């Protein structure tokens, strides 16, 4: 499909899928881990909602589990590409745009 022929708002290289599923996040340069919600997913990245604001450029491993308890649906090395929204209070989550650097297959 040619990008110009799309008659809707999505003009990215990959179509986004809304998934609203739990995600486990681990810093690649340490052992800190976090949990959050993967709001949407595409071939190039994902939008994650979590309580901890991480700076742009932070390298992470993300794991999205299968709803059936099998191997992870997605396991990948990612990088925080952008901060979509910052929390106005401690109770509100932030939204981070993560770029997939490498899909882990082992």
HELIX and SHEET records of a PDB file:
HELIX    1   1 UNK A    3  UNK A    5  5                                   3    
SHEET    1   A 7 UNK A  17  UNK A  27  0                                        
SHEET    2   A 7 UNK A  33  UNK A  41 -1                                        
SHEET    3   A 7 UNK A  45  UNK A  50 -1                                        
SHEET    4   A 7 UNK A  94  UNK A 103 -1                                        
SHEET    5   A 7 UNK A  74  UNK A  85 -1                                        
SHEET    6   A 7 UNK A  59  UNK A  64 -1                                        
SHEET    7   A 7 UNK A  17  UNK A  27 -1                                        
END                                                                             
